[in-house]
Amino acid sequence: MILGFNIGNTHTVMGLYNDGSPEPVYTYKYPTNHAVTQQELSDTIKNALEQYNSTSFGIKGAIYSSVVPQCNDAYDKACKNLFTVTAHRITYRSRMPITIEYDNPAQLGVDRIVNAVAAYSDYHTDCIIVDIGTAITFCLLEHGVLKGGLIAPGVKAAMKGLAQSTAQLFEVPFEKPASIMAHNTKDALISGFFYGWVSLIEGIIQKMSGANAHYTVILTGGMADLIHPHLSIPAKIDTMLTMRGLYYMYDINR
């Protein structure tokens, strides 16, 4: 079996794959520890596998996508120590079925590369990929070329920043309000964040599309399921996009 890790700023998702199938048979989500040690990570991985009722998987390969470089060494060592495999760390130099049109590809988040590889492999069409997590990234994939995109602040990060920067405002849940017009501070914050971020996502998608309405819009990331029902434009939700992209990248780079 194959192990894949999507290491994000806030959370990491581990996927366990049957070799030959890009859909993970098991996923395990845990907080990203930016200062994790090899031993701590090994314990987390073993605990995750034990929750799948066995640790005897015959792991023969591992791959990871990381936007937290200080974690990389621990993942390299944990995979080598636990499974005697060399984990492939995805970079812009990894083999992939797409090309990258970016001023400095080394600065492009590898999670965006992985998403684009999965979209190219599964959808076979021009796409706008929206990954809604700690940050919100927008990527344009056209004729197999990742042509760039945008990065906007994520909902929770912006909410936390506002609460920390003001004396009388505070964090609130991200949810649809009963009415856009609020009559107290809590409801005003809920309404502002909800309609503000839905409008931000819709507006950027429309600006990116321009007169070309043929793009398939794909939403992924930790908050995609909260945003998707409230968009007024057609979009597909694909919460496993990144995890399938990990397997495709493993398969190409094995």
Secondary structure, 3 states (H helix, E strand, C coil): CEEEEEECCCEEEEEEECCCCCCCCEEEEEECCCCCCHHHHHHHHHHHHHHCCCCCCCCCEEEEEECCHHHHHHHHHHHHHHHCCCCEECCCCCCCCCEECCCCHHHCCHHHHHHHHHHHHHHCCCEEEEEECCEEEEEEEECCEEEEEEEEECHHHHHHHHHHHCCCCCCCCCCCCCCCCCCCHHHHHHHHHHHHHHHHHHHHHHHHHCCCCCCEEEEECCCHHHHHHHCCCCCEECCCHHHHHHHHHHHHHC
